[in-house]
Amino acid sequence: MRSRYAAFALGRYDYIMNTTHHSNPQYQEDTVAWAKDLADFARGTQFLGLSISEFVDGDDEAFVTFHAELRQNGHDVSFSERSRFFKENGAWIYVDGVILGAADD
């Protein structure tokens, strides 16, 4: 999770795309369009911090609960999520997540 957060903050969209499972709703076959969507999201976003509150590790599936501090266009858009990852070819791939709370909740 930390590496994906850092990739968003650093504009490493190739890493985000390579660590997203094909069943994820945000996954796109058209990587040029997907990279543009990721850049559009990050353009007005300040990545202010990430804290991990729980990590449940399995052999082929893991869960990470985290809180991401973000500001977008001057507004607090921080959120907490419980993310699910699958291990594929020795690497953890983001499958999906459940939002546990957001700044406007």
Secondary structure, 3 states (H helix, E strand, C coil): CHHHHHHHHHCCHHHHHHCECCCCCCCCCCHHHHHHHHHHHHHCEEEEEEEEEEEEECCCEEEEEEEEEEEECCEECCEEEEEEEEEECCEEEEEEEEEEEECCC
